[in-house]
């Protein structure tokens, strides 16, 4: 067993920021749809609901990414703190021997039969 005693705060923060930014891209069309429905469903038919939905859908990946970055940094700092007190994650790692592989199958040359 190997123990992960600490993690790089910035590396975790960057990865979490990218993951949450991608989640924002996934959820953005739903907010566009809700903004469109909201602008059409009102009695006064105000266009502000649609505009708000569009602006929020455009800003959502950025906001999610920033919040994911901050949450990842805080989470990594807390992990490093708690890992000092109680120990880190236990991970079992299997090392496999390196086998050389060719980028294409190696076929022996055909014999000429002479």
C-alpha positions in Angstrom: 0.0 0.0 0.0 1.1 3.5 -0.8 -0.2 6.5 1.1 -1.0 9.9 -0.5 0.3 12.3 2.1 -0.3 15.5 0.3 -1.6 16.9 -3.0 -0.5 19.9 -5.0 -3.0 22.7 -4.2 -2.7 24.4 -7.5 -2.8 21.2 -9.6 -6.0 20.2 -7.8 -7.5 23.7 -8.2 -6.7 23.8 -11.9 -8.3 20.4 -12.6 -11.4 21.1 -10.5 -11.8 24.5 -12.3 -11.7 22.8 -15.7 -14.1 20.0 -14.6 -16.6 22.5 -13.2 -16.2 24.7 -16.2 -17.2 21.8 -18.4 -20.1 21.1 -16.2 -21.2 24.7 -16.7 -21.1 24.1 -20.5 -23.3 21.1 -20.0 -25.9 23.0 -17.9 -25.9 26.2 -20.0 -28.4 25.0 -22.6 -30.9 24.2 -19.9 -30.7 27.8 -18.6 -31.1 29.1 -22.1 -34.3 27.0 -22.4 -35.6 28.1 -19.0 -34.9 31.8 -20.0 -36.8 31.3 -23.2 -39.7 29.6 -21.5 -39.7 32.3 -18.8 -39.8 35.1 -21.3 -42.8 33.5 -23.2 -44.8 32.4 -20.2 -45.2 35.7 -18.4 -48.4 37.7 -18.7 -46.5 40.9 -19.8 -44.2 38.9 -22.1 -41.1 40.7 -20.7 -38.0 40.0 -22.7 -35.8 40.5 -19.6 -36.3 36.8 -18.6 -34.8 35.7 -21.9 -32.0 38.2 -21.7 -31.2 37.1 -18.1 -31.2 33.4 -19.2 -28.8 34.1 -22.1 -26.4 36.2 -20.0 -26.4 33.6 -17.2 -25.9 30.8 -19.7 -22.9 32.6 -21.2 -21.4 33.3 -17.8 -22.2 30.0 -16.2 -19.1 28.1 -17.4 -16.9 30.9 -16.2 -18.6 31.1 -12.8 -18.6 27.4 -12.4 -14.9 27.2 -13.4 -13.9 30.0 -10.9 -16.0 28.4 -8.1 -14.5 25.0 -8.9 -11.0 26.4 -8.8 -11.7 28.0 -5.4 -13.4 24.8 -4.0 -10.5 22.6 -5.4 -7.9 24.8 -3.7 -9.8 24.8 -0.4 -10.4 21.1 -0.6 -6.7 20.4 -1.4 -5.6 22.6 1.6 -8.0 20.8 3.9 -6.8 17.4 2.6 -3.2 18.3 3.3 -4.1 19.5 6.8 -6.2 16.4 7.7 -3.7 14.0 6.1 -1.0 15.3 8.5 -3.3 14.5 11.4 -4.8 11.1 10.5 -2.9 9.9 7.5 -3.7 10.1 3.8 -5.5 7.9 1.3 -4.2 4.4 1.0 -3.7 3.4 -2.6 -2.6 0.0 -3.9 -0.4 0.4 -7.0 0.6 -2.4 -9.3 3.7 -2.0 -11.3 3.7 -3.8 -14.6 6.9 -4.6 -16.5 7.4 -2.4 -19.5 7.0 -4.3 -22.7 8.3 -2.7 -25.8 5.7 -2.3 -28.4 6.1 -1.3 -32.0 3.8 1.3 -33.6 2.9 -1.3 -36.1 2.9 -5.1 -36.1 6.3 -6.6 -36.9 6.0 -9.2 -39.7 9.0 -11.2 -40.6 10.0 -10.9 -44.3 8.7 -13.7 -46.6 11.3 -16.2 -47.6 12.1 -16.3 -51.2 12.2 -20.2 -51.3 15.4 -20.4 -53.3 
